[in-house]
Amino acid sequence: PAAAPASPLSDPVAVLTLTWLTGMALLLLYSVISLLRLRRRLVGAVRLEDNIYLADYIPSPFVMGLFRPKIYLPSTLTETERGYILRHEQYHLRRRDHVVKLLSFLALCVHWFNPLVWLGFKLMEQDMEMSCDEAALWALGTEKQKDYSRTLLALGTGRRGYGPALAFGMPAAKKRILHVLNL
């Protein structure tokens, strides 16, 4: 009699490949769902000027879009805070951080199983934020450090009903504020 065909799950390479593909697909699916939820929050965003929009239901500012990126700011920011944050976000655009971050995220999706890639992605995000903080402060002048730091603190702690920050939470905000004050 002929031997029964072996189950694909008995092959360790097939199991690992299936696990890797499943992990990658789940991470991409989670990202697409998160993006769709975020886009829903942006319905009703008001154009302030050029590519800058004010939105009511976002906790922190961010850049979104690949080919025609837009800057979204919480509508609850004061005029002074808006100036600081807008300068910071414009540095992200000039340096094409949104493109670098997307490419890095795609690399993370492929290597989702490697904790060093996750760590590298997180550190890259922190470096991007601190670099833009430095550039914004350099343009604003060091006398604005305290005000800029207060703005970071307000966004990082969820003051004025922001809720949890999209871009950074308290640990990252604390690190950025200390970095800004030590410039």
N, C-alpha and C positions, 0 to 999 in steps of 0.2 A: 504494500500500500504506500501511496505517496505521503510525504510528510506534510503536516499542516503548515501553511505560510506563517512566518514569524510576524508577530505584532510589531508595528512601527514603534510602539512605545517601549519595546524591549531593546531598541538600539539607543545607546546613550547619546550619540551624536544627534539623532533625530529629536530626542527629548530636550537636549540643550538648545538646539536650533529653534524648536517650537517655543520654548520658554523665553528665549531672547526675542523672537518676533512678537510674542504676546506682550512682553514688557514694553517693547518699543511702541506697539499699537496702543496699549493702554495709556502710556504717557502722552502720545500724540492726541488721542481721543480726549483725555482730560484737558489738554491745552486748547483744543478746539472748543470744547464746552465752556471753558473759562473765558475764552475770547468772545463767544456768542453772548454770554451773560454780561460781560463788560460792555459790549456794543449796545445791549438793551438798556443799560444805565445811561448811555450817551444820547439816547433819543431825546430830543429837546435841547441839546447843547446849543448854545448861542455863539455865533461867530463874533469874536471881539475885533479881530483884524487879521488879514492875510490867512495864515494857517493856525491861528490861535483861537481856541474855543473855551468857553466857560460852561461847566456842567454842574448841576445840582447834586447829583447822587454819586460822586466819586470822593474817596477819602484823601487822595493825594494826587499831585500832578504827574503826568507821564506823556511820553511820545508814542504815537501809534500810527502805523502805516509804513510801508516799505518804499514805495516809489514816490508818493506824495504825502510824506509824514505830517501829522498834525500834532500840535501841542494842546493838551487838555488840562485845564486848571480848575480846581474847585471854585465854585462861585462865591464861597464864603471867605475867600482871601481878602484881606484889606488891600488897598492900592499899593502900599509899601511892600507888603509881603508878595503881592503879584509881581512887582518889579524885580525883586530878588529871585523868585522862583523862575520867572520867565527868562532871565539871563542864564540861569543854571540850565534850563531845558534847551535853550538855544545853543549852548555849548555841546550838549548831547548831539544835536542835529549837525552842527559843523563838523564834529569828529566822526559822524556816521555810526554812533554807538548803537543805534537801533538795528543797523545791518549786522554789525559785529555780534550783537546779542542774539539775533535770530540764527546766525550761522553757528554760534556757540551752543545754542539750544538744540539745534539739529544734531550736532556732535554729541551732546548729552543724551539725546534720544537713542542714538546708535550705541552709546557706551553706558546706558542707564545702570548697568550692574556694577560699575566701577566707582567706588566711593571717592577715589581721587579726582575723577572727572566732576563729580558733584561739588567737591570742595573747590576745585579750580573754577567752576562756574560761579559759585558763591563769592569767592575772592575777587574774580573779575568784575562782578557787579559792584562790590564794595569799592574797588579801585576806581571804577568809572564814576561813581557818585562822588567820591572824595576828590577826584581830579577836577570834576566840574565845579565842586564847591570852591576849590582853590582858584580856578580860572574866574569864577564869578566874583569872588572876593578881591582878586587882583584888580579886576576892572572897577569894582565898587570902591575900593580903598579899605585899608585896615580899620578905619574908624567905624565901619559898618559891621564889624565882626559880631558884636553882641546882638544887634538887631537880626542879623542873618541867622545866628545861633538860636535866637528865640523862635524864629520862623521854623527852623528845622525841628525844634522841640515841640512846637504846636502841631506840626504835621505828624511827628513820630509818636506822640502820645494820644492822638485822636481828639484833641481839644476842639471845642465848638461842634461836637456831634459828627466828626469825621468818621468815626468807627475805626476799625483796624486799618492801618496804612497799607496800600497796595505795594508801594515801592520799598518801604522799609518800616520795621517796627522799632520798639524802644532800644534793643541792644545796638542795632545799626545806627539809630539816631544818636545815641550816646557816643558811639565811636566817632561819628562824623562831627558832632559838636566839639568833642575834645580835640579832634584834629584841626578844626577851624580855629579854635581858640589858641592853639599852639603855633599857628602860622606866624 
